[in-house]
Every structure is written in structure tokens, then in C-alpha cells.
Amino acid sequence: MATIRPFKAVRPNEKVADKVAALPYDVMSSMEAREMTKDNPISFLYIDRAEINFEPGVNIYDDKVYKMARQVYEDRKADGTFIQDCEPCLYIYRQTMDGRSQLGLVACASIDDYINNHIKKHELTREEKEQDRIKHVDNVNANTGPIFLTYRHMDELSKVIKNWAGGHKPVYDFVAEDNIGHTVWVIDDKETIDAIVESFKNIPSLYMADGHHRNASAVKVGLRRREENPGYSPEAEFNYYLSVIFPDNELYIMDYNRIVKDLNGNSKEEFLNKVSEKFTVTEYQSEGPCHPQKAHTFGMYLDKKWYLLEAKEEYINKNDVVASLDVSILQNELLNPVLGIEDPRTDNRIDFVGGLRGLKELEKRVDSGEMTVAFAMYPTTIEELMNIADADKLMPPKSTWFEPKLRSGLLIHELD
């Protein structure tokens, strides 16, 4: 069963929420963060990417950066930029992109559910990336960026959440600079809160959609606090961490495309011949880029021309939830044997382009000569993600691209 609980959110006052809310810290560089905040002194990035409070060139992992994050956070509470709810509440968070909305519940998830695999993972994490957020969370004494979780939807639970949103005025409702709409409601009725918490007890598992490093870091901070407080109460806030939990039927996964620098010593003709051994290769005749329309098909852009690739049946392992993924088929049957990309995590000849940037970005980078060949992917499904997590297996790197991204700074969970 899934354990969630309400919390006393620290959140922006209603007049400045749109200016405070910021994209996640890990979707931008330091220089991009500086550019994004130059006309906005209360952006949450001054807390989430606290190195921008210093001159460029500062070591972003220096202890003074994490201490500055805490200082800015405390200053923002003191000057009224942030307020805190007096009683534990649940929250509803709606995001709207291109006319499509997804409605999630903001609550605290249990670190024990993560440890006991009731919150299921599908990716490996890297220690150095974890350490950054561990230091950040520990110094600020708060979960500042929410973890993106999902679950197999329950119609009755969705109805309760939607009815609350439909019958109450939101505390925030704004459109950000990227044209994504963000709307937040506070659920402050104890009866409704209790009903939602009880409903989650009927959900066997939660699944990590995005934010594996933030999740692992939040859990490790909680475990550290337990060691520091051997007589800790199970109700202590550090036993829980900030999450936004969406039903699976609300989510939208976009394609996560691949581009490669060269043909691994092959001529164009040799390359196409090798590809055709395991894929049916057809010149794409329609106008515009080749968007795959079904699983096991791929668009390929080479020498200013699009091709449609379809994996041959004998190279589709339908009995393995990981091997049957399109990203696995492309890696195992083309990128590795033909282009020599053995480990896409570490090979600098390959790059990845999220679907939000569009297939024109693939054309642009190939046509410029920076890259030689690009592959347009059919999106991984949320059902595939959950099946892999249920099997305790891992997805290949860069398998999913979720949009829209959760904004940080709208709802914060303090650890004591």
C-alpha cells in the first residue's frame, strides 16, 4: 500500500508566486540560470542554484553555496515572500500545456516506502549527483524540488481530487514564460484529506516518473537524520519527502531522440546496407520530418533525407520488458553493432534531444555538420515504464521525456 500524508507547506504569497516558481535546477546550466534570473531577484533559482548569488566561476559544490541557499531561503521567509500553512494540508497541482492538462496531488511520500520498494524505480542514480542534492536538502532543511511520482489510476480517487478543484478557488493560477499554465489548490478539509490518504492505502505501488536523484537524495537525508536522532519519532517530518503524484492516465511522455556524430567509418551506402539487415528501410515520401506512428518504427535523418525504419520481427524480443523497448532495439541492433556506441551513458559521439525541441532540431544539428545521423523515436509508454519497475528491472538511459516539468518553489516541505 502507498503511504502519503499532508504537510504544512511553505509557499509563496499569492502576489509573487509566478515570479518565485522556477524550472527544476537540473534542466539548465549555471550560465542559463543566471540569464533566466537577471530581471527576477526572487526567482527560486537563487535557492535551488545558489551559485548564482556569487560571481561566475565559483565552484558550484562549495560549502558556501549550500550555506547561501539556506540564507536566501530564510531571508525570503522573513521578508514575506514565503508563507507557511498553519495546519497540514494536501495540495492539487494542475499543469496545462498546449491545451492539455494533468492534475496531480502534492503530498509527502514515505522514505520507508522507497526503501521497501513500494515506490518503484526504473533508473540508476549517480553518486555525485546525489551528493549535490543531499547537501542542498540538508543545509536548507527542506525538500525544495518535488519528486514526480505516478500510479495506476483509480477513478474514485480521481473524482475526489477533481471535485475539490472544481469546487474551490485556486491559490495560484498563472502562465509561466514558457506558456505552461500552473494552478494550485489547497485541500484544508480534514475529512477530505483523510479520505484521500485512506484511498492511497489501496494503491499497491507508486512509480517514479522523473527525479530519481532528487528522490534518492531526499531518502538519504532522512536516513541521516534518523542516525542523528536515535530516538526519533516515526511521525518526524524527515521520514517523509515532497512529491507530486499523478495518475498514469494524466501523463504525457514525449519522444527522446538520438543523434550521432559519425557513421563509424562506414560510407553512406555501407551504413544503409548494414541497417537494412535488421530494419526495413524506406525513403520517407511525406512532407516534413518522419514522426514514428507506432512502436518498433523509427525516423532516421541522413544527408538531408528522412527514412522510415521498421524493426524486423526476428529482432523484437517481445518476451523481455526491457529488450522490447524501442530504445533497446535501436541500441542493441543499430547503435552498438553498426555505429559502435557501446555505452550511450559515456560515449561522447551520441547526444539526446528531448521531444519538446522537435524533430527540426535534429535536422538543424545534422545539416550544420555537427552531427551526421539522427533517429526519431516513438515515445516510451507509461505502461512500459511501470511494467519494467514491477519486474525490478532498469530502463536504458534517456528512455523517457516528461513534459511539462514540475516547477520548484511553489510548495516546500520542511524537515522539522
Residue, then its C-alpha position, 0 to 999 in steps of 0.5 A: m500500500a502507498t503511504i502519503r500524508p499532508f504537510k504544512a507547506v511553505r509557499p509563496n504569497e499569492k502576489v509573487a508566486d509566478k515570479v518565485a516558481a522556477l524550472p527544476y535546477d537540473v534542466m539548465s546550466s549555471m550560465e542559463a540560470r543566471e540569464m533566466t534570473k537577471d530581471n527576477p531577484i526572487s526567482f527560486l533559482y537563487i535557492d535551488r542554484a545558489e551559485i548564482n548569488f556569487e560571481p561566475g566561476v565559483n565552484i558550484y559544490d562549495d560549502k558556501v553555496y549550500k550555506m547561501a541557499r539556506q540564507v536566501y531561503e530564510d531571508r525570503k521567509a522573513d521578508g514575506t515572500f514565503i508563507q507557511d500553512c498553519e495546519p497540514c494540508l494536501y495540495i492539487y497541482r494542475q499543469t496545462m500545456d498546449g491545451r492539455s492538462q494533468l492534475g496531480l496531488v502534492a503530498c509527502a511520500s514515505i522514505d520507508d516506502y522507497i526503501n521497501n520498494h513500494i515506490k518503484k524505480h526504473e533508473l540508476t542514480r549517480e553518486e555525485k549527483e546525489q551528493d549535490r542534492i543531499k547537501h542542498v536538502d540538508n543545509v536548507n532543511a527542506n525538500t525544495g524540488p518535488i519528486f514526480l511520482t505516478y500510479r495506476h489510476m483509480d477513478e474514485l480517487s480521481k473524482v475526489i481530487k477533481n471535485w475539490a478543484g472544481g469546487h474551490k478557488p485556486v491559490y495560484d493560477f498563472v502562465a509561466e514564460d514558457n506558456i505552461g499554465h500552473t494552478v494550485w489548490v489547497i485541500d484544508d478539509k480534514e475529512t477530505i484529506d483523510a479520505i484521500v490518504e485512506s484511498f492511497k492505502n489501496i494503491p499497491s505501488l507508486y512509480m517514479a516518473d522523473g527525479h530519481h536523484r532528487n528522490a534518492s537524495a531526499v531518502k538519504v537525508g532522512l536516513r541521516r537524520r534518523e542516525e542523528n536522532p536515535g530516538y526519533s519519532p516515526e511521525a518526524e517530518f524527515n521520514y517523509y519527502l515532497s512529491v507530486i503524484f499523478p495518475d498514469n492516465e494524466l501523463y504525457i511522455m514525449d519522444y527522446n531522440r538520438i543523434v550521432k556524430d559519425l557513421n563509424g567509418n562506414s560510407k553512406e551506402e555501407f551504413l544503409n546496407k548494414v541497417s537494412e539487415k535488421f530494419t526495413v528501410t524506406e525513403y520517407q515520401s511525406e512532407g516534413p520530418c518522419h514522426p514514428q506512428k507506432a512502436h518498433t518504427f523509427g525516423m532516421y535523418l541522413d544527408k538531408k533525407w528522412y527514412l522510415l525504419e521498421a524493426k524486423e520481427e526476428y529482432i523484437n524480443k517481445n518476451d523481455v520488458v526491457a529488450s522490447l523497448d524501442v530504445s533497446i532495439l535501436q541500441n542493441e541492433l543499430l547503435n552498438p553493432v553498426l555505429g559502435i556506441e557501446d555505452p550511450r551513458t559515456d560515449n561522447r559521439i551520441d547526444f539526446v534531444g528531448g521531444l519538446r525541441g522537435l524533430k527540426e532540431l535534429e535536422k538543424r544539428v545534422d545539416s550544420g555538420e555537427m552531427t551526421v545521423a539522427f533517429a526519431m523515436y516513438p515515445t516510451t509508454i507509461e505502461e512500459l515504464m511501470n511494467i519494467a519497475d514491477a519486474d525490478k528491472l532498469m530502463p536504458p538511459k534517456s528512455t523517457w521525456f516528461e513534459p511539462k516539468l514540475r516547477s520548484g518553489l511553489l510548495i516546500h516541505e520542511l524537515d522539522 
